[in-house]
Every structure is written in C-alpha cells, then in structure tokens.
C-alpha cells in the first residue's frame, strides 16, 4: 500500500474511526475503563489484599480480638505451633495426624467410589438423567442438614446400629454410637466427607468418559477386551488427568475443611476428630477469650503453605501426564 | 450503582447531612453522662441468654413506666455468636449501651480492652447493699484477678485492681444433679442421695430398672462439664479446700499424679457404667434435652439448667435436685455449693446514655424487680431473698437456692485463682474424658496426663 492510498483509507474512516479520536477522547475512554474496573479492584483491595495482609500481620502478634493493641511476638506463634509450646504444640500434632488420615482416606475413597459409579452411570441407557440427579443430591443438599442427618444415623439408637442388629451383626454395633467411640469417630466422619465429595467427582468422570473417542473402546472390544479389561486398561489411563483433579480437590478439602468436624463432634470425643482446620477455628473463636487469634492466623498460613505445595506438586504431575 | 451514587443530586446530599446532624444533636441532647436520664431516651441492651430475654423485657416495661426511658433488649445467642458480635461492634463503634456478660470473665476481658465503663465510682454502697454479701463485690478486679491478668497470655490483660466492670444480675452454681422423680421412685429411691456412694447406688438402681433410659446425661462435647460440674465438687468434698486446690499445682507430691489425685479419679470413675450411651457426643443443650425428653434419668447442670428444662417441657414437679455429694468419710462431710455471680450487667464505654444505663442497672438491682426477673427467667437473683426463697422463687428453684452454702464447707466453682493463668478447662476436660467415659486410660494414667497438661500451663505462665 502506498502512502497516498494509506491517507485515502485514513481519510475514509476519519469521521468515526481511530484517526478522528483525539487525545481528549482517549483520556475519556481510559477514564471510563478505569471507572468500570474500579469497583472490582476496590472490592478486591478491601476483601482480598487487605484481609490477606491483615491476617498475615496478625500471625506475628498476640491478640484476643477485643484489646485495642496487638502485642508483637515475632515468629513465636509459628514456633509454638510447631512444638515450641507445651500447651499449643501437642493439640496441633494430634490434629495434624488426624488431618493426615483424612487427606489419605478421602481422596482415595472418593476416587474408588466415583469412578466405578461414573462408568456404570455412563453405560446406563434408561433413567440416566434421573439417576445422575439422584447421585448429585448429596452435593446440592445443605451441608448442615447433611451433617445433622448423619449424626442421627450414627447415634447409639441410630439407623446403622439398628440395621446391624436386625442383620444379626450385633457384635459390630457401637453401644456409644459411631461418633462416641474414638476408634470409629474419625472413620465415620471420613465416610460423610466421601459421601459429599462423590457427586462432583462422579460428574467430572462422566464428563471425561464422554470425551473418550468411541473408536478406542470399539478397538479394545475388537481386540477381545471385556468390560473389566477395557475400563482398567483403556478408560482408567485416559482419565488420569481427571483423577488428578479429583484428588487435588479432595486433598484441599481434607486439609482445610472442618465444618463436618465442628458440627458433628466438635473435635471429640476427646480430641479423636480434631483436625487442623478445626484447631484453627478453635484457636480463633473457641478459646474462651484467650489471646490466640495470632496463633490461629499462623496455623492458617501454615495450612496455606501446605496447600500451595500440594497444588504445585499436582501441577507438575499433570504437566508430566500431558 | 456507582454512577447513581456519584450523581446523587445535591439537595438530597444536603438533606442527608441535615438528618445526620439532627440525629447527632438528638443523641447529644438525650444522653450526656452529666445530667439525669431524659425521658424519651432509648437504651439498647444485648443478652446472650434466651431465657433472660422476656424477663428483661418485662423489667424494661416497669422501668419505662417509672422513668420514661425505654430499653430495647436483644438476645444474641449462642455465646460464640455473642462474642463475635461484640467483637465486630467494638471495631465499628456499634456497641449497645448495656451488655449482659459472664461475671469475672467476659466483663474483665471487655473491660481490659477498654470496651466497658469502669463502674467503681458509680456503684455506691447503698446500691450494693441490695445484693447478697457473698456476691456484692463480684465484677470488681480483686488483687488475685489483677495478678492473673499480668501473666503471659492472660485473657484479662489490661485490667487494673479496683476497677468494676459489672454488677451481678444472676447468681448460681454448677454441680446440681437433676433426677427424674418418678424413675427414682420406680427404682425404690425416695430421698435425694446424701453421699457420693448413695449417688452411685441411685445411678445403679435406676439403670437396672430402666436399662434403656436410666443413665446420666451430660454435655461432654464441652469436655469441661465432666471436670467442673461433676468431678471437682466431689473432689473438694473428698479432700477439703487446700488439698483440692493443690491438685492443680505443679507439685507431683500433691497434684493429679499423686495418690490424692488417683483417689479422686477412682471415685469419679465409679459413674462410668451409668453414662447415657453417646453422652460424649452431646453438647450441653442436647444433654438437657435428652433428659427433658426422658432419654436419660439423671442430668448434671447448674442452677440455670432449670429454666432450660422448663422451656423444653419438662414437668418441674417431677424433679429431684441435689448438689453433687461428697464421698462418705470425706474431708467435708456437709458439702454444699457456694453461689457466685454467673452473669452481670455492664455499661459500654461508648454509650451516650451512661446515666440512663446506670439507672437501668440499679432498677434491676431493686429487690422487687430482681425477684420478679428471677420468677420470669426461672433463675436466681443476686439480691437477698431472706428465708422465704421457696415462696418467692417456687418450690424447685427455692429448694435449690436453700441448699446453697457459704464458707469452707461450700465448694465455690467461681473461685479459680489456684489455677494457672493459661488454664484451658476444655483441654483439661478432654484429658479427663479419656478416663471416663472413653476408658482409654486408667485412673493413674489419667492423673499423670492431667498433671503433665497442668505442668505445661504453669511453664507457659513462667
């Protein structure tokens, strides 16, 4: 294009086009852009940056939430939680052990239940939508209602003891209820967590299953692979990425979630179901007005670091799988 | 939204400013600390006890008739929500004029943080003369509380000796056994147990007669209940004041790891077979409800439990109440429970109606008003009731109040100066739960665990 033709084109668009927009117009346009983005930025600054900075700073202080001044303690809160304090160290250690069990059991069991369930639901032709909706109910039901319902199921006169008695399996009954025995309380709550985690995991697997090229399954069938062999050797490896996501999501929930533990047992009996998320909550809000908000904040940041490491490891694994 | 706000017409801005100014002037005019409370003033008050709400509202009506000052009472429950709301309101400057607080607890924490008025110069002797002498001074920072406030990690940091942050509203005690009268009779028990052994025998008899619902319920999801409501009164009766307090010391010769500690734990362990199944999973309200619904035959609570049972439909005529008894041959043969101020009334430091707030507090301290409040709330007032507590408060509450005592033979759960400042009764209760009802430790092992935990509190304090 020659210079003359360029000018001609520019001239042709000048009344409404870019060439006609002067510096004043551009400034106004910029200002409007900032104005539209400002509320979101402001909201993020207040709700995000401010609270994160506030929480982080608090982790180096001692405060009960009421006094006008914080007492700066440096790294003492972190040291206390890591064993420096005979008061705060042992409960955190016990809670960390319980959390570890939850982090191992919940993702594994969720995958173990949701993958076969998704495969079965994917192969069902009649009532498929109804069945999928039914299996999704635990996810859309209010969490608190679910936890209370499970409490009734687990109590000494609850459904599970009733069924065990009716089946002649009285030796398996728990006279103190499944949440009243320290040996069964944590596994019982893990079951509740898995029950609420399965719907989303199942949905992810269903999405993955539908993305698999039918030709691959056809080829496996032609090669003589049965239902079991096809799913084990073809479908399962193809869904490794989905499995990694399911595992990561549940690891995060297992690490930081504590609602079920708070509502169903409050960490009891004794400290049998105390987990790190609940310990953080206890230090913050259930410490009988002791100045432990800084400890709670420090524990929260330590949990965040662990979550970050898990996320990085997962990301690397996913990259390698691709 | 934003654009709309930015384009608010100027006349509207002016109107809003005028209204705000008018509101401020009105607030200044109606309050002001200096003069008396102006009729037309409205006070705001928060209580954390639902059972006190209507009783306070009734008292507020008589107060308004008398002074023209209205009081808006709001219940903020449960305790954790109340604390969170106070915390938020303190940060935003929205505290109510008056708060009901736990005496010698929240009031000191809030007061130490500067959220409450120091009432030491506002509560004269002719006001406190209305109260029972044993509780008249409660809410005041004594030397012991002041020393505790100086410890590292203290919950009451910032208080000064002699400050007063509340006046009593209700008194009472923990360690009251509630038993189902009909079921006791069914098991052949017609009198309230007088000794720990009698109590265990009664538990046994009722459990035998009613294996399904003959047990003892207690809200052990809050583990301190087993410790403070059952074991400590019994231990005090068994050992007497000094050896009891020594159990919480750092000296292995006399603390929980000692033979004294083991003896106490062994006696406490006698109730293990009689817990209501699953009581360790119940919170305090659920345990009370289990008793009210007949799922248990015994319940341990405080004087305040009676109102909750009544609210939940339990027939109060079907109740037998008695304090946790001492073991026979114990150091205190005639053990009783000393009353202490459970809740008090505090005035927020940000109130613009201090005079009206003080008038309201004094109104509630009037013996007639306090008695009516107690009847309405089924709770125990801090005022002198004389010898006719039964007539004033009704038979059940009256009997309970009459059984309260004072002096060396009375265990006072409100006195805690012998414990380390960082003491957390919930954690200590958890360790005790491993002994009973969970049976994961024997008496000796539990004693050592308790001594170790207390040792950690003492070392933290140093």
Interface residues (C-beta under 8 A of the other chain):
Chain A: X35 X38 X39 X62 X64 X65 X66 X67 X68 X85 X86 X87 X90 X91 X151 X155 X156 X175 X176 X177 X179 X180 X182 X265 X266 X268 X269 X270 X271 X285 X286 X287 X288 X289 X290 X291 X292
Chain B: X1 X2 X80 X83 X84 X86 X87 X90 X105 X106 X109 X110 X112 X113 X114 X115 X153 X154 X155 X157 X158 X220 X221 X222 X223 X277 X278 X279 X280 X281 X283 X422 X424 X425 X426 X427 X430 X431 X433 X434 X437 X438 X440 X455 X456 X457 X459 X460
